[in-house]
Amino acid sequence: MKNKDKIRPVSDLRNNFAEISRQVHETKEPVFLTKNGFGDMVVLSMEAYENLQFESEVYFKLKEAERVRRNGGKDYSPEEALKMLLKEAE
């Protein structure tokens, strides 16, 4: 896919919805929509959005664990921390 296909005018959402939907599902990449030449919206598949949310949640939990460790909390190996995060996600 060309980079130009990732940035499209917002009118394409109305005129080419099926194509944009197929694109975001197949590529798992966002499509950026512009309005009057400026960024306006981002379209993602639900799967890509949920993955993004999960990654963000893991990142913030790891940052919090690092803060606790620096302040004298228990030290966990990366494997232990990942195991605990995955157990919480169940």
C-alpha positions in Angstrom: 0.0 0.0 0.0 1.3 3.4 -0.9 1.6 6.2 1.7 -0.9 8.3 -0.2 -3.6 5.6 0.5 -3.1 6.2 4.2 -4.0 9.9 4.0 -7.3 10.6 2.4 -9.9 13.4 2.3 -12.8 13.0 4.8 -15.1 12.9 1.8 -13.6 9.4 0.9 -15.2 8.1 4.1 -18.6 8.8 2.6 -17.8 8.0 -1.0 -15.4 5.0 -0.5 -16.5 3.5 2.9 -16.2 -0.1 1.8 -12.7 0.4 0.4 -11.5 2.2 3.5 -13.1 -0.5 5.7 -11.4 -3.3 3.7 -8.1 -1.4 3.9 -8.0 -0.9 7.6 -9.0 -4.5 8.3 -6.5 -6.0 5.8 -3.5 -3.8 6.7 -4.2 -3.4 10.4 -3.0 0.2 9.9 -4.9 3.5 10.4 -6.2 5.7 7.6 -5.8 9.4 8.3 -8.6 11.6 7.0 -8.1 15.3 6.2 -10.6 18.2 6.1 -9.6 21.3 4.1 -6.1 19.9 3.9 -5.6 19.5 7.6 -5.7 16.3 9.8 -9.2 15.6 11.1 -9.8 12.0 12.0 -8.1 8.6 12.1 -10.0 5.4 11.1 -8.9 2.0 12.7 -10.3 -1.4 12.7 -11.7 -2.5 16.0 -9.0 -5.1 16.3 -6.3 -2.6 15.8 -7.9 -0.2 18.2 -8.2 -2.9 20.9 -4.5 -3.9 20.4 -3.5 -0.2 20.7 -5.5 0.1 23.9 -4.0 -3.1 25.3 -0.4 -1.9 24.5 -1.1 1.4 26.1 -2.4 -0.3 29.2 0.6 -2.6 29.5 2.9 0.4 29.0 1.3 2.4 31.8 1.3 -0.6 34.1 5.0 -1.2 33.4 5.7 2.5 34.1 3.8 2.3 37.4 5.8 -0.9 38.3 9.0 0.9 37.6 8.0 3.8 39.8 7.1 1.4 42.6 10.4 -0.4 42.2 12.4 2.8 42.3 10.5 3.7 45.6 11.6 0.5 47.3 8.9 -1.9 46.1 9.5 -5.5 45.3 11.7 -6.2 42.2 10.1 -8.5 39.6 11.9 -10.0 36.6 10.4 -9.0 33.2 9.0 -12.6 32.9 7.3 -12.3 36.3 5.9 -8.9 35.4 4.5 -10.1 32.1 3.0 -13.2 33.8 1.2 -11.0 36.3 -0.1 -8.6 33.6 -1.4 -11.4 31.5 -3.1 -13.0 34.5 -4.8 -9.6 35.3 -6.0 -9.4 31.7 -7.9 -12.7 31.9 
